[in-house]
């Protein structure tokens, strides 16, 4: 089905709006800075991978290894920055491409199962879900996981209902890639739903016949295992922390203190469903209205019952699993979005109301585009209100310094990830007066004082040296000073 046929049948305006929604996210990716801590952290990990030429071990600070995630999403960001340069857009671009790939997979299986109308509307719905748009341009592991889950979900269904062998092997390729994105957690989003569907439909024999379980398993292992072995060899202890700590302790033990890279989230039990309802807005609200007015529309005919069960399994099983975990965050619902879009399209098409909400969709798409552009504008014009990045103060330092020897020193224990990324890792951080003085003995330097962590030398620097720039970062204020002479407190004969 070509572009001309699509626009003729479903409308030029609606088709253009879908494209514009995705383009608005692309624009936002270019202008919005990397925000601390999550997105800037993963971008900095990718930058360090690129500059250190270490494609095995992830690092979030030079020499400090990051054991919390496998490397696939980092590889993609690092490769993108190698091609496009080290900048936020390049770090985010793979997420956008994988989101397009996810939309293509959704359209493929919807077209196969229900025809062109379902394919069109499943793409329309998925592209305008709030969480999908957030995910589509973010430096995290979640866009890669979303693509891998969609690849497995679509390939398994196609393998079960066609005789095209490449779909069967794509299931195992998807599993191998998913292990390189999130590890065994990917099984919650793929293996559990498949198992539930097989129980409901009793298609065990067909699944055994259609999928090359032995060859496919070897393929999955061949894709994922080499990196895990190399990572453990290079940094002993990784496998224990990753598989025991990250896979079990963080979910099963409330307030788990073994997390090396963050803190335990204590969400109320069942909060995952609230995240899901928010993430599929505005379509969750549409379903709520429909359920109150036309309850019969959720009754699917026997012909499509298997497909209905399949989609619900990919939505319900992961959410049910996380219902009993308190250490959760909203991105955990992202992999359920493709199945929801397909389920929504199934309901709409089978009840003949897909065309009737075209006008509503157009309004939603316009709202999403405006919201994306307004948010982008706020980051450009009013960063002090919305930004959680140190990009502006790094720019001020780079523009004011007169030589590369004039470095930047943060008065804090450890620099934040956005600071490291935007300074190309050149920034230093210290709270020790002796160490600060050693830095300042090398000629003019720049020092940043922050309002959250006052030190014994703050007042002297504030009263002695030129203030260059002030930036609000989260709930504190960072102030940049040019220290062009050795402070008195650094001199041996100075008495306080």
Beta strands, then each sheet from edge to edge (+ up, - down):
strand 1: 59-61
strand 2: 64-65
strand 3: 408-410
strand 4: 428-429
strand 5: 445-450
strand 6: 466-473
strand 7: 476-483
sheet 1: 1+ 2-
sheet 2: 4+ 3+ 5+ 7- 6+
end
